[in-house]
Every structure is written in C-alpha cells, then in structure tokens.
Amino acid sequence: MSEPDFDVIVVGAGVAGTVTAYQLAQQGLSVVLIERGETAGSKNLSGGIMYTHAIKQVFPNFVEEAPIERKIDRNRIVFMNADSWVGIDSFDQRLHEGTTAVTVLRAHVDAWLAEQCENAGVMVMPGVRVDTLLKEGNQIVGIQAGEDELRARVVVAADGVNSFIARDAGLRTKPSTDQQAVGVKAVLKLDAATIEDRFNVGPDNGVGYALVGDCSQGVGGGGFLYTNKDTLSVGLVLRLDDLVKKGLRTTDVFDHFLAHPLVDQLIHGAELVEYGCHLVNEGGEHMMGQIVHNGLVLVGDAAGLTLNTGLTVRGMDLAAGSAIAAAKGIGEAIAKNDVTASGLAAYKTALYDSFVGQDMHTYVKAPHFLENDVMYKEVGELVANVLYPVFNLDTTPRKHMMKIATQALKESPLKLTRLGKVGLEGVRAL
Ligand SMILES: Cc1cc2nc3c(=O)[nH]c(=O)nc-3n(C[C@H](O)[C@H](O)[C@H](O)COP(=O)(O)OP(=O)(O)OC[C@H]3O[C@@H](n4cnc5c(N)ncnc54)[C@H](O)[C@@H]3O)c2cc1C
C-alpha cells in the first residue's frame, strides 16, 4: 500500500463525521474531515430534537457550551383529524433536570462540532466534494475529490442517507421506496416571548409535538413541530412509496399541514426563514447491511442508523453513538496495524453492544407497524368520535363510555378485530 497522507479520512461533517473525527484526533491520530458544504451543517437538515445521552459522553459540557436552542421536557402526541384533534400532553421534571433532549439547528450545532474538531487537531476541509474511493485490490486506501487524491489507513463514510461511498464500496444497493421517506422542514421566525406565551414554556425549555393523521393527508408518516429559542421547526416525514401510491406532492401535503387549524394557530404570525427537503431512512434494522469493509467503516445515516417510531424520530443520537463505537474500533485496528474488515470488526461489535445496535433491534418491527394505514385516519377519527359525545353535553340522555365506544366503533370503517390487531402490533413494535 502507498504511504498514507493521514491515519483517517472522514467524509461528511454531520454529527456522525464530526464526533468520529474529534475522538480519533483525541487518540493522537492524524485526521482530515472533508465536507462538501461551504461550512459544516450548511447542507444538513434535521427535525431538530437531539437526544443528548450519547453526545454528552463525548462532550460532557455539551448542553452548557454548544449552541442548543431549548431543553425539551414537554412532549405532545396528537392525532389530527380534518376538524378535530386528540392528544396527550406530557411534562416530566426528570426530563427537565437531566436535559435528556434539546432542540438544535444543524447549521449552528454542526459548525460548533467542527470547531471542536479543529481545536482537537483535525484538519477540517469544507467546500470539497469527495467523488470516488481509491482502491488497491480489495482494500480502500483513500479518496479522490476532483483532481486531488488523499490516502489514509481508514476512510470513514459519514456522508449521510444517500451515502455514495457505501454504494461505491459495494456495501449498499439503492434502497427501495418503502425504506425511505422524504422529510420536508421549515424554520419559522417567532419572537421568544410569543413562543413562551403560546406554548406555555419557560425561557430555557420547550416542547416537541409528534403529529399523526390529517397532517400527512393519510400518507404514511407524520408531522413535527419543535420550539427553538426564537424560531419554530415545523415539518413532515412522508413515506415515499405511499406518497407515490396516493399521487400526492410533498409541497401540497406540506401546505395542507400548515393550514390545518391546529398548526395554523401555533405558527400564527411566524415568518418563513428556511425551507428544505431531505431523505430519511425508514427501514430500521433491515436497512443495515455491512458497515465495515477493508479500510472503510460506515457511521450514522450512511450506516442506515435512523429510527422512526412515530413517537420519536432519532438519527443524531444514533450518529453520535456510532461515532463512539467507530472511534474505538478504528483506534484498535490502527494500533494493531490491521485495517482489513476483520481488523476493523471491533467497531461492529462495539456498535451492536451499544444502545445503538440494541435500539435498532428493539424497534425492528416499527417500520412494519407504521405501514398500517388506519393509523393515519381511522384511529384518530375513532378517538375523537368517542370523546365528542362526552364533552357535547346536549339535552339527549347521557350514555356510559362503553356504549359510546361501541357505537363509535360500529360507525367506524375500523373493525374491532383490526383495531385489536393494530393495537397488539403497536405494543410489540414500540
Ligand atoms: C425532516 C427530518 C427530520 C428529522 N428529525 C430528527 C430529529 O428530530 N432528531 C434526530 O435525532 N434525527 C432526526 N432526523 C434524522 C437526522 O437528521 C439524521 O439521522 C442525522 O442528520 C444523521 O447524521 P449524519 O452525520 O449521519 O448525516 P448528515 O447529517 O446527513 O451529514 C452528512 C454530511 O456529509 C456531507 N456529504 C455528503 N456527501 C459528501 C461528499 N461526497 N463529499 C463531502 N461531504 C459529503 C453532507 O454535506 C453532510 O454534511 C431527521 C431527518 C429529517 C430529514
């Protein structure tokens, strides 16, 4: 093998790439972090709730020092119908005290992570797009970006959901449309005082809405609305196969979502400052193929590490968790001078032993459960039809809940056996 320029080349300065690069530099390895965006985070888009347990293992003062928006201690899960909605509102002091989740804007937090990398000695190269992998026989030995070639003992593919590196190395084929969703997100400016007043939150804390039903016009997926300091992150994640099947366009579904009375009152007066679309992995554990090759490891979205359970969308904490496992595996492989797939296998073991591998496995049935189309219409309507007569105190004689529920179920296209089946699947999947 020709002499390497660096110990490790990391491609992609999202959460997965920056956290991997930082830890490798801390081990004393020479690392270059290559990002196609003009700055780290400039091309990245997330709903915006980052679960903090993994990132705090690497940056213990993350919450105090990183540019976070609000601490999320309040969660609302809402079934939306065309002209009604039913939800659960949860606040927990333990979430507040532990700062277990925060809202972030990627342009800010990725830039901060890249700065930590630079301070740790990583050479950060923004504005460079990696085009191909360099191979010697069956070993990956570097990358090519335009005319330039860079060689390293190990290449880390942290290039996101569409990872060309994973495909170039023959570790992935193009995912099927039922394994991917399109995420669309807007950032809306609203002053902090109005956010705190409207969402009933303090200056430091915030709320995350998980929305399901009419928000996606029946398309598999759901909506989210998160409070930042003086902006709101609002968006949808829509399953690609269902979008095509229903003949709907993302932008039209998004307009419908924003115009819904629930969302309209929450975003009233807010001004659009950012808008973007991005693919999201939806296949869960089934999408994870090989994550290690000779001279190459995949981390974060490139390794298929996203979990959508309908209640939470996770990717950033899994990206950080995979980075921790990768840094350990790569460090060990370089130390024993074996960067073949078997030398790098410690990454795989560390990943599968960590919360990342375990959670991917726990929620292996979630994607299938979320394909139940009754979740996006009939279930929400049924719950609203049970509650309506409870609160509509007209002059008709009252009925017990059991009778109301039986009547609502009789009138619903959703039959008891289907409801029971979906309920059972949900309990098993989530
Ligand atoms: C709408 C939406 C909502 C989401 N909501 C949440 C949420 O609330 N919470 C959560 O935890 N997760 C959420 N996710 C998932 C989360 O955003 C991803 O899982 C996470 O960003 C993965 O991080 P990553 O570092 O692996 O990839 P990315 O953040 O995608 O970073 C990849 C980087 O690689 C760079 N790159 C790509 N190709 C090249 C190349 N050829 N050369 C150089 N650089 C390259 C890109 O520019 C980018 O900076 C959401 C995703 C979407 C789309």
The ligand as a Tripos MOL2 file, in Angstrom:
@<TRIPOS>MOLECULE
LIG
   53    58     1     0     0
SMALL
NO_CHARGES

@<TRIPOS>ATOM
      1 C1        -37.0570   16.0630    8.1890 C.3       1 LIG1
      2 C2        -36.1440   15.3280    9.1060 C.ar      1 LIG1
      3 C3        -36.4050   15.3220   10.4610 C.ar      1 LIG1
      4 C4        -35.5300   14.6580   11.3270 C.ar      1 LIG1
      5 N1        -35.7440   14.7840   12.6670 N.ar      1 LIG1
      6 C5        -34.8230   14.3130   13.5360 C.ar      1 LIG1
      7 C6        -34.9080   14.6160   14.9160 C.ar      1 LIG1
      8 O1        -35.7700   15.3650   15.3820 O.2       1 LIG1
      9 N2        -33.9850   14.0510   15.7450 N.ar      1 LIG1
     10 C7        -32.9680   13.2550   15.2810 C.ar      1 LIG1
     11 O2        -32.1380   12.7810   16.0770 O.2       1 LIG1
     12 N3        -32.8510   12.9750   13.9660 N.ar      1 LIG1
     13 C8        -33.7450   13.4940   13.0820 C.ar      1 LIG1
     14 N4        -33.5980   13.2620   11.7360 N.ar      1 LIG1
     15 C9        -32.5220   12.3650   11.2830 C.3       1 LIG1
     16 C10       -31.1760   13.0700   11.3650 C.3       1 LIG1
     17 O3        -31.2190   14.2940   10.7020 O.3       1 LIG1
     18 C11       -30.0880   12.1930   10.7340 C.3       1 LIG1
     19 O4        -30.1970   10.8930   11.2150 O.3       1 LIG1
     20 C12       -28.7130   12.7720   11.0690 C.3       1 LIG1
     21 O5        -28.5560   14.0350   10.4960 O.3       1 LIG1
     22 C13       -27.6220   11.8260   10.5670 C.3       1 LIG1
     23 O6        -26.3560   12.4280   10.7570 O.3       1 LIG1
     24 P1        -25.1360   12.0430    9.8110 P.3       1 LIG1
     25 O7        -23.9890   12.8000   10.3450 O.co2     1 LIG1
     26 O8        -25.0550   10.5720    9.6870 O.co2     1 LIG1
     27 O9        -25.5550   12.5590    8.3570 O.3       1 LIG1
     28 P2        -25.7870   14.0420    7.8350 P.3       1 LIG1
     29 O10       -26.2220   14.9310    8.9350 O.co2     1 LIG1
     30 O11       -26.6940   13.9250    6.6510 O.co2     1 LIG1
     31 O12       -24.3530   14.5150    7.3730 O.3       1 LIG1
     32 C14       -23.7450   14.0310    6.1920 C.3       1 LIG1
     33 C15       -22.7310   15.0490    5.7480 C.3       1 LIG1
     34 O13       -21.9710   14.5160    4.6790 O.3       1 LIG1
     35 C16       -21.7820   15.5170    3.7170 C.3       1 LIG1
     36 N5        -21.5140   14.8680    2.4300 N.ar      1 LIG1
     37 C17       -22.3420   14.0500    1.7280 C.ar      1 LIG1
     38 N6        -21.7490   13.6140    0.6060 N.ar      1 LIG1
     39 C18       -20.4990   14.1520    0.6020 C.ar      1 LIG1
     40 C19       -19.4080   14.0740   -0.3070 C.ar      1 LIG1
     41 N7        -19.4870   13.3590   -1.4390 N.pl3     1 LIG1
     42 N8        -18.2840   14.7650   -0.0280 N.ar      1 LIG1
     43 C20       -18.1830   15.5090    1.1280 C.ar      1 LIG1
     44 N9        -19.2000   15.6270    2.0170 N.ar      1 LIG1
     45 C21       -20.3410   14.9430    1.7600 C.ar      1 LIG1
     46 C22       -23.0830   16.3080    3.7530 C.3       1 LIG1
     47 O14       -22.9630   17.6110    3.1950 O.3       1 LIG1
     48 C23       -23.3590   16.3290    5.2470 C.3       1 LIG1
     49 O15       -22.7540   17.4300    5.8890 O.3       1 LIG1
     50 C24       -34.4380   13.9200   10.8350 C.ar      1 LIG1
     51 C25       -34.1790   13.8980    9.4470 C.ar      1 LIG1
     52 C26       -35.0110   14.6290    8.6050 C.ar      1 LIG1
     53 C27       -34.6890   14.6500    7.1440 C.3       1 LIG1
@<TRIPOS>BOND
     1     1     2 1
     2     2     3 ar
     3     2    52 ar
     4     3     4 ar
     5     4     5 ar
     6     4    50 ar
     7     5     6 ar
     8     6     7 ar
     9     6    13 1
    10     7     8 2
    11     7     9 ar
    12     9    10 ar
    13    10    11 2
    14    10    12 ar
    15    12    13 ar
    16    13    14 ar
    17    14    15 1
    18    14    50 ar
    19    15    16 1
    20    16    17 1
    21    16    18 1
    22    18    19 1
    23    18    20 1
    24    20    21 1
    25    20    22 1
    26    22    23 1
    27    23    24 1
    28    24    25 2
    29    24    26 1
    30    24    27 1
    31    27    28 1
    32    28    29 2
    33    28    30 1
    34    28    31 1
    35    31    32 1
    36    32    33 1
    37    33    34 1
    38    33    48 1
    39    34    35 1
    40    35    36 1
    41    35    46 1
    42    36    37 ar
    43    36    45 ar
    44    37    38 ar
    45    38    39 ar
    46    39    40 ar
    47    39    45 ar
    48    40    41 1
    49    40    42 ar
    50    42    43 ar
    51    43    44 ar
    52    44    45 ar
    53    46    47 1
    54    46    48 1
    55    48    49 1
    56    50    51 ar
    57    51    52 ar
    58    52    53 1
@<TRIPOS>SUBSTRUCTURE
     1 LIG1         1 GROUP 0 **** ****
